[in-house]
Amino acid sequence: MGQRRDRPAPARRLRRDPRLRRPWLLSGGEIQPALWAGLAGLADAAERAWRQPDQGIWEVRSEGRGFTYSAGMCQAALGRAVRIGERHGLPGRIDQWRAAAEKVRRTILEESWDEKSGTLSAHLSGGGVLDASLLALPTREVVPAGHPRMVATAEAIAQRLSAGGGLLYRYLHDEAPDGLAGDEGAFVLCSFWLVDNLVGQGRLEEAGELYASLCGRASTVGLLSEQIHPTTGEFIGNFPQAFSHIGIIASGVNLQRARAASRR
């Protein structure tokens, strides 16, 4: 006889599991007071820090600035704290965090918006300098992908930061000096963020074409590097790069869910 295999639980039983109606407790755990105190402290820190200059997601070596992406991540932290607190009935500054999160969102949409270029800017002070990290704002639930100012920004990034063939630069060095010498290739993750924006705008055919072209750039063993040389297609930077593969997974899931929803 062959070796006995334990049968998995039928799917209908899993669907009846009450924990599946509470996805933040899939492991069966609880948010203990010490953990919540730490999370609440992070929300308080985000409320204080969102306007402070820093080096941004790309860790530039130039002088710190008030990066729009950094403010957006503080907004995300505040919003998640509100969500967790409300779902679990936990004590905390829920109303204050909610108000702060909305203030950050308004500031991003108003102060980083540049009327001349018609886009959001890399910095809260405006100016129209583009940074591909702005494409991550919808995936972090800071600004909806379909918001007119986000649509305009995504379109501008696709054009002005294009390295050709669906590839994107993180930013242009002559517009946004980073304190480092030399040039760089196209940053793969940024193109997956563009896929996510196209999905969020309902442009599924375009999103699917871009996603397929990016997957087609993987090595013979299915791996991607951090950057790709825009002319030769050569892999440069870290290899393999986790960010690039997170992009494959996340964008693939987003695209498939949107396709399934459109068929219903």
NORTAJO-V130415 format. One record per residue. RES is the residue in one small letter. OMEGA is omega in whole degrees, 0 to 359 (NA if undefined). D_FIRST is the distance of its C-alpha to the first C-alpha in Angstrom with 2 decimals. Layout:
# NORTAJO-V130415
RES,OMEGA,D_FIRST + RES,OMEGA,D_FIRST
This chain:
# NORTAJO-V130415
m,177,0.00 + g,180,3.74 + q,181,6.54 + r,177,8.33 + r,176,11.66 + d,180,14.79 + r,177,16.63 + p,178,20.19 + a,179,23.01 + p,183,24.46 + a,182,27.52 + r,177,29.77 + r,179,29.18 + l,181,30.15 + r,179,33.23 + r,180,34.29 + d,184,34.10 + p,180,37.87 + r,181,37.56 + l,173,36.88 + r,180,40.41 + r,190,41.60 + p,179,40.12 + w,179,42.11 + l,181,40.05 + l,181,36.53 + s,182,35.65 + g,182,36.97 + g,179,39.85 + e,173,43.56 + i,181,46.65 + q,182,48.24 + p,182,52.06 + a,179,52.07 + l,180,49.97 + w,178,52.18 + a,178,55.27 + g,179,54.09 + l,178,53.32 + a,178,56.66 + g,177,58.38 + l,177,56.89 + a,178,58.20 + d,179,61.61 + a,179,61.60 + a,179,60.77 + e,180,63.66 + r,196,66.03 + a,194,64.79 + w,177,64.30 + r,183,67.76 + q,177,67.72 + p,174,67.84 + d,181,64.84 + q,174,63.33 + g,182,60.88 + i,183,57.28 + w,176,58.16 + e,181,59.89 + v,181,63.07 + r,178,65.47 + s,183,68.52 + e,180,70.26 + g,178,68.28 + r,174,68.59 + g,184,67.60 + f,178,64.54 + t,179,63.52 + y,180,59.82 + s,177,60.30 + a,179,62.12 + g,179,59.36 + m,173,56.74 + c,177,58.97 + q,179,59.13 + a,179,55.34 + a,179,55.18 + l,180,57.73 + g,179,56.03 + r,178,52.61 + a,177,54.31 + v,183,55.91 + r,180,52.64 + i,182,50.78 + g,181,53.73 + e,182,54.13 + r,184,50.48 + h,182,50.19 + g,184,53.74 + l,178,54.49 + p,178,58.05 + g,183,59.69 + r,188,62.20 + i,182,60.31 + d,180,63.42 + q,178,64.90 + w,179,61.74 + r,179,61.60 + a,180,65.25 + a,179,64.79 + a,180,61.81 + e,178,63.92 + k,179,66.83 + v,180,64.76 + r,180,63.46 + r,180,67.04 + t,179,68.29 + i,183,65.75 + l,185,66.63 + e,187,70.36 + e,179,71.27 + s,179,68.91 + w,179,69.77 + d,184,72.20 + e,183,74.38 + k,182,75.56 + s,180,72.14 + g,180,70.57 + t,163,67.52 + l,184,66.20 + s,178,66.96 + a,184,65.12 + h,179,67.51 + l,180,68.63 + s,181,72.17 + g,179,71.53 + g,175,72.99 + g,176,70.54 + v,183,68.61 + l,176,65.07 + d,183,61.87 + a,178,58.43 + s,176,57.22 + l,179,59.05 + l,181,56.22 + a,183,53.97 + l,177,56.18 + p,181,54.44 + t,177,50.93 + r,179,52.29 + e,177,53.83 + v,177,57.32 + v,179,58.77 + p,180,57.10 + a,181,56.33 + g,177,58.45 + h,184,61.51 + p,181,64.36 + r,176,65.08 + m,177,61.46 + v,180,61.26 + a,181,64.43 + t,179,63.16 + a,179,59.85 + e,179,61.80 + a,179,64.24 + i,180,61.51 + a,181,59.79 + q,189,63.13 + r,178,64.91 + l,181,61.98 + s,172,60.35 + a,180,59.37 + g,176,58.50 + g,180,55.30 + g,179,54.21 + l,182,54.56 + l,167,56.73 + y,176,58.76 + r,180,58.66 + y,178,62.46 + l,187,65.41 + h,181,66.85 + d,177,70.42 + e,184,70.13 + a,180,68.03 + p,182,68.74 + d,178,65.96 + g,180,67.77 + l,180,65.64 + a,174,66.91 + g,180,65.43 + d,178,63.42 + e,178,59.75 + g,176,57.21 + a,183,55.76 + f,192,53.57 + v,184,50.24 + l,183,49.55 + c,179,52.85 + s,176,51.76 + f,174,48.70 + w,178,51.16 + l,174,53.11 + v,181,50.03 + d,179,49.73 + n,178,53.41 + l,176,53.13 + v,181,50.23 + g,177,52.35 + q,181,55.23 + g,181,53.13 + r,191,53.45 + l,180,49.80 + e,178,50.32 + e,179,52.26 + a,180,49.77 + g,179,46.88 + e,179,48.82 + l,180,49.70 + y,180,46.18 + a,180,44.78 + s,179,47.51 + l,178,46.73 + c,180,43.01 + g,179,44.05 + r,182,45.88 + a,179,42.77 + s,181,41.96 + t,177,39.37 + v,172,36.83 + g,182,37.91 + l,179,40.25 + l,177,43.84 + s,177,46.79 + e,183,49.34 + q,177,52.00 + i,177,52.47 + h,187,55.62 + p,182,57.17 + t,185,58.53 + t,185,56.02 + g,181,52.81 + e,174,52.13 + f,176,50.10 + i,184,52.36 + g,182,52.16 + n,178,49.04 + f,348,45.82 + p,183,43.30 + q,182,45.02 + a,181,43.23 + f,182,45.94 + s,182,45.30 + h,171,41.58 + i,178,42.36 + g,178,44.60 + i,184,41.88 + i,185,39.60 + a,181,42.36 + s,178,44.21 + g,178,41.09 + v,180,40.15 + n,181,43.78 + l,181,44.06 + q,178,40.89 + r,180,41.92 + a,177,45.38 + r,179,44.14 + a,180,41.94 + a,181,44.92 + s,179,47.21 + r,182,45.02 + r,NA,45.04
